[in-house]
Amino acid sequence: MNKEADKDFLEFLVKALVDHPDDVKVDRKVDEMGVLLSLKVHAMDMGQVVGRQGATAKAIRSLLRIVGIKNNARVNLKIEEPEGSTRSPRFRDGEAGGERRHDRPMGERPAEHSSSL
């Protein structure tokens, strides 16, 4: 099997998901930790690659793990933040964004759900 089957598979899969397939770039590095695939996509395609609550990214990682097992390699995926990203810097370290439950005092409801009783 091709040494770069994992890279080829990721490129094929992501290009099928996004609106700008020509902007999909995959970089492959091998070290003592295994294979690291770095994925870069158009800024407008990030939502399609990550999915709601990261579901699509998690599914892609699961499929890459299976490809890695077939090739006796540990495959990791890093999704690069695109240039011109509109996400707040606060949420760039893996946080999906939006209000988290523990950001408000216990028992307090968000404004749109509260009602005067």
N, C-alpha and C positions, 0 to 999 in steps of 0.2 A: 504494500500500500504506500502511496505517496507520503513523503515525510511532512509535507505541508498540507495534509488533508484537513486538519483542523482549521487552518487559515482559509483554505478554499471553501470549506463548508460554511464558516461564519460569514464570509463575503457573499456567498450565494444566498444564504438565509436572510441577511439584513437587506440586501439589494431588493429582495422580493417584498419586503415590508415597507420600505420608505418611498417617499415621493421624489427624492433626488438621488437615484442610484449611482449616478456618476460621481457624487461627492463621498461615497463610502470608501474609506481607507482602513486597511487592517495591517498592523505591524506585528511581527512575530519575533519574540526573543526567547532563547532557551538559556536557563541557568540551573543552579543546583536545586532550586525550588520547583522546577518543571518548566512548562511552556507558559509564557505570558503573551496573550493576544490583546493588543491595544486597538480599540475601535474608535474611529472618528467619523462622524456623520454631519450632515448639514444641520444648522441650528434649528431649522423648522421641523426636522425629523426626530429630534430627541424624544419627544413625547411618544412617538410610535415605537421607538426602540426600548424605552424604559417601561412604558405601559402604566396603567393605574396601580399605584402602590408598588411599582417595581415588578409587577407580575410577568411582563414580557421579558424583561432582563433576566429574571430568575429562571424562566423557561429556557431561554437561550443558554444560560450557564449550565443547566441540567443536560441539555443536548450536547454541549461541548464536553461535559464530563464523560458522557457515553462514548463520544468520538475518541477522547483521550484514553479511555479504558481499552478500546480496540487497538490502540497504538502503544500501549504500555507507557503512557505519559500522563502527568497531572497537568491539566489545562486550566488556566485562570483567565478571566476576562476583565479588562479594565475599559470602561466606557469613558472616553475623554470628553471633558467639557468643551463644547464648541466655542469658537470666537464669536463675540457678539451675543453671548447668552444673556437672557433677560431675567434669570433667576437671581434672587437676592443672595449676596455673599454668605448670609447667615445659614442658608440651607445647602451650601455646596459640599458639605462633608457627609453626604449620604442621607440627609433629611429631605423628605419629599416636599415639604412646604406646607403652608397652612397652619392653623392653630392646632397645637397638640393638647391632649387632654390635661396634662399636668401643668399647662401654662395658665390655667385659671384656678381660683380657689375652689376647694372641694364643695360640691353642692351647687355651685354657681353655674347657670346655664349660659350658653352663648346668647347674645342679644337677639338674634333672629328666632330663637326658640323660646324665649322667655315670654310669659304672659302675665298680666295682672289678674290675680284671682280674687 
